[in-house]
Structures are given as structure tokens and as C-alpha cells.
């Protein structure tokens, strides 16, 4: 399933506006899930995954 980058950017803007304006409602959660699903099929997905893993290891290494 291929979605153009402009569609991913549009969904990203919609998700951002939902968070800023009204908080997250059920319909907004559906749009957010679609955004994540389509973002996973783009070329930037490996970079996002690597950043998430890096952040997780950084947080996991913090000693209290």
C-alpha cells in the first residue's frame, strides 16, 4: 500500500491540529492511527524507528 508523502504530511497536520485544538477524541484517534500506519510505509520509517530505539535505550540507562 503506497501513500504519497503529501498525504502523510496532510494527515500529520490534521493530527497536530487535533492535539492543539480539542484534545484527542475517538475520531481523532482513528486519524492518528491512520497517520502512523501510513507513516510506517514511507522512507522515513527506519529513521523514526532508530530514533525511538535510541531514546528508549537512553531512558533505560538512567539510574536513580
C-alpha distance (Angstrom), angle and dihedral (degrees) to the residues before:
residue distance angle dihedral
X1 . . .
X2 3.77 . .
X3 3.78 126.5 .
X4 3.76 121.6 -178.7
X5 3.78 118.9 -115.4
X6 3.79 90.3 -113.2
X7 3.80 89.9 61.2
X8 3.79 91.1 51.3
X9 3.81 90.4 48.8
X10 3.81 90.3 49.4
X11 3.81 92.1 50.8
X12 3.81 89.4 47.0
X13 3.79 91.6 53.9
X14 3.81 90.9 47.9
X15 3.82 91.3 50.9
X16 3.81 90.9 48.2
X17 3.81 91.3 51.2
X18 3.80 91.4 48.5
X19 3.79 91.0 54.2
X20 3.81 93.7 45.9
X21 3.79 98.8 43.2
X22 3.80 112.2 34.4
X23 3.76 109.6 1.5
X24 3.79 118.1 -115.4
X25 3.80 117.0 -46.3
X26 3.83 128.3 176.7
X27 3.81 93.9 -92.0
X28 3.79 89.7 47.5
X29 3.79 90.4 52.0
X30 3.81 89.3 56.5
X31 3.80 91.3 52.8
X32 3.81 89.8 46.9
X33 3.81 90.9 51.5
X34 3.81 91.0 49.6
X35 3.80 89.5 49.1
X36 3.80 90.7 53.0
X37 3.79 92.2 45.6
X38 3.78 93.6 51.5
X39 3.82 93.4 40.6
X40 3.81 88.6 57.6
X41 3.80 90.0 62.6
X42 3.82 95.5 53.5
X43 3.79 128.5 92.9
X44 3.80 91.8 -106.9
X45 3.85 93.1 62.2
X46 3.86 95.4 92.4
X47 3.80 90.5 52.3
X48 3.80 91.7 50.0
X49 3.79 90.8 48.3
X50 3.81 92.2 48.6
X51 3.81 90.5 49.1
X52 3.80 91.1 50.4
X53 3.80 92.1 49.3
X54 3.79 90.5 48.0
X55 3.79 91.8 50.9
X56 3.81 91.1 47.2
X57 3.79 92.2 51.9
X58 3.81 90.8 46.5
X59 3.80 91.6 51.9
X60 3.79 91.2 42.8
X61 3.79 90.9 55.1
X62 3.81 95.0 56.1
X63 3.81 111.4 109.7
X64 3.78 120.7 -156.0
